[in-house]
Amino acid sequence: MTADPGQRGQDPERRTDPEPRTATGSQNNPASEPHSAPDPAAQFSTAAASRVRTGDDGSIDVLASVGGVRGLVESSLPAAAFLIAFLVTEELMTALIISVVIGLGFAVARLVQKGSLVQTLAGLAGILICALVAYRTGDARDFYAWGFLINAGYLLAFLVSILVKWPFLGLLFGVVRGEGLDWRKDPVRRRRYSLATWLLLAVPALRLIIQVPLYLADDVAGLGTARLVMGIPLYALALWVGWLISRPPQSPLVLSADEADAAAADQAEQEKRW
């Protein structure tokens, strides 16, 4: 799934890891500014944007940005295995062991292939925490309780970023598009990034609105299904639509001299007819 490029005739959006820009639009240069303090916003923006991938036409490649097919499988299979195993066997320990073993298998495979250690450990830690919470309480629905805290944290972070006028998707997409932090000086661009971030905020909000009642109703099957359906695919969809909403206006087409003469002659001919 890709989105249309924001500007025709230019390809700044192909850069996935450009140098961060300062508020004045110039790029940071440690050699020329040895005493300047690092900009935390620019550093965060660059680090977050390093995960975003774009296509050859400058459009966002959502599937690659969320880890590709492998990332989707690794994020959903342990939880899916837990749900299926619990519904079939009605044994919490069996379901927990199966989900943890699958998570460990993915982690070992990434380590053997020298994949990202941070991503590997983060995914494994999430599975282990979910399993530990459910094991301690003895309640299968608590396998999903940790996700409520994660979604609440995302919701709060996105909301704060909008309220302080540093919308998260501006920090994320600004670097990818080569804008740096210059978009903050343009009220229209800032509003677009705020709107896109509101859309992204709706993802954790919807998860909590739908899944918390299922948890309270002790509906493990419904809760597990909702967690799978509203996982990375929903986030990827919000990211894609947010990219479209926040894209810069298209640059006006620059006509060659011959094209300009032809356009002028055509306009003169139309005026004669009228």
N, C-alpha and C positions, 0 to 999 in steps of 0.2 A: 504494500500500500504506500503510494507516494503522493505528495501534494505538488501542485503547480508551483514553479519558481516564482518568487516575489517580484523580480525585475527582469524584463526581457532585454536580451543583448548584453547582460552582465552575468558574471558567475562568482560573486563574492560568497554565495551560499555554499559553494563547494568546499570551502575551507572548514574543516571540522575542528581544527585546533589552532586558530590564529592567535597572535600575540594580543593580550588584553589592551584596550585603549583607555586612556584617562578621560576625565570629564571634558577635556578640551578637544578630544578627538585624536590626539597624537598618541602614538604607541609608546608603551613604557620602554625605556632604555636604561637598564641598570648602569651601563658604562657612563652615560652622560648625566645621570642623576644618582650618583652613588649614595647620597645622603637622604634620598626620598624614601619615606616609609612605604611598604607595600600596601596596595589598596585591597582590603579584605573582600570587598564586593567583586572586584575584578578577578581576584584569585578564585573565589567561589564560582563565579560565572564561567571561567575557563575550565575549572575542574569538572563542573556539571556538564558543560557542553562537549567535553571530550568523549562522552558516551553517545552523543547524537551523530548519526550517520546520514549523509546526503547522497543522492544519486548523481549521475553524470550531468543531468540537466539542472542541478542545483536544488532539486526538490528533496524534502525529507524522506528518508527511507525508514519508515516506522518499524518494520519488522526487524531490520538490522539493529535499530536503536534499542530495542527491547531484548536483544540477545539472539535474534534469529529463531529458527524452528527449535534449535537445541535449547535456547533459553526458555521458550514456552514449555517445552517438555519437562525440563528440569524444575521449573517453578510449579507446575501443575500435577505432575505424576505422583510425587509423594503424598500429597493431600488426596488425590483421587484414589490411590491405593489404600490409604487409611480408611476412607469412606466405604469403599467396596468391601474391604476385609471385615470391617466392623458390622456392616449390614448383613453379610453372609454368615459370619461366625458368631456375632454378638459377643465376641471376646475382645475387650479393650486392649489387653496386653499384646495379643496377636496382631491386632491392627497397628499398634504403636511400633512393634518390632519391624513389621513389614515396611512401614513408611520410613523409619530411621535407616534401615538397611539400604533402601533405594537411594536415600539422600547421601549416605556414605559412599555408595557406589558411584554416584555422579561426582562427588568430591574427589575420590581417588582417581577417576578417569581424567578429570581436569588437571590434577597434580601430575599424573604421568605424562600428559600431553603438554605440560608446562603452561597451563592456562592461567588466568588471572587469579592470584592467591586471595586477594581481597574479596572478589565475587564468589569464589568457592567457599571461603570460610563464612561469609555473610549468609549464603543460602543454607549451608549446613547448620549454622547457629540458629537460624529461624526454625528449622525443623526440630532441632533438639529442644529448643525452648517450648515449642508447642507440645511436644511429646512429654516433656517433664511436667508441665502444668497439668495436663490430663492425667498423668500417672499419679501425681500427688493428690489430686482431688478424687480420682477414680470415676470421673464423669467424662464421657466421650465428647460431649459438646464443648468442654474446656480446651480441647485441641485447637479450637478456633478463637479462644478468648484473647490470646496474644495479638491476633490480627485487629481486634477492636482498638487496642491501645495504639498500634501502628497507624491505623487510619485516622484516629483522633489526632495523633501528632501531625500527620500530613495536613489534615484539615486546618489545624491551628496555624501551622507554618505558612500555608498558602494564604490564609486570611490575613495574617500579620503582614506578609509581604505586600499585599494589596493596600492595606490601610496605611502603611508607611511609604507608599508610592515607589516601592521597589518590587513590582510584581515578579514572581518567580520565573514565568516564561520569558520575561524580558531579559533576565539574567542568563537564561538558558539559550534562547534563540539569538540574542544580541551578538554573542560571540560567533555563533555559527554563520550568521549573515554578514559578519564583518562590521557590524555597527558598534561593537564594544559596549560602552555605556552611554554613547551619544544620544540614543533614543530617549533618554530621560529629559533632554532639553526640548523635546518636541511633544507638546501636550497631546497631539493626536496619536502619535506613536505610543505614548505612555498609556493612553486610554485603551488602545487596541490590545496592548499586552496585559492590561488589567482585566479586560473582558475575556481574553484567552485563559488567564489564570483562574478567573471565576468558573470557567467551564471545567478546567482541570480540578478545581476544588469540589465540583459537584460529584466527582467519582468517589472519593472517600465518604462524602456526605450520604450519597445514595447507598453505599455499602452499609453504613451504620443504620440508616433508616430501615433498610430491608432486613438486615441480618440480625440486629439486636432483638427484634420481636420474635424471630425464629429461635434464637437462643433462649429467650425467656419462656417460650412455649415448649422447650425441650424437644424440638423437632430437629434431630441430628441429620436426617436425610435431607430435609429442606435446607438446613444451614450449610451442609457440605456442598450441595449442588449450587446454591447461591454463591458460595465462595469461589467455586470453579468458574462459573459463568461470569462473575464480576471481577475476575482477576486481571491479569495482564492484558487480555484483549480489550477490555473496556478502557483501561488506562491508555493503550495504544490508540484507540479511536479518539479519545479526548485530546491526545497529543497531536494527532493528525489534523483534527478540526481546529485546534488552537493555532497550529502553524498557518492554516489557510486564513483564519480570522486576522492574524497579526502580520500578515505579509505586507511589505512596503508597497506603496502605489507604483504602478508601472511607469518607467521612464518614458517620456515622449519619444517617438521615433524620429531619428535624425535623417532627413532626406539628403540624398546626393544632389549635386548641382543640376544634373540632367533631370532627376525626379522632381526637383523644385520647379524647373522651367516647364516641365510637362504639366505639373499641377496648376501653375499659374496660367498656362495657355488654356487648360481645360476650364478653369474658372472664368476666364475672359470669354470663352465661347458660350458658356452658360449665361453669362450676363447679356451677351448680344441677343440670345434667343428670348430673353425676357424683355 
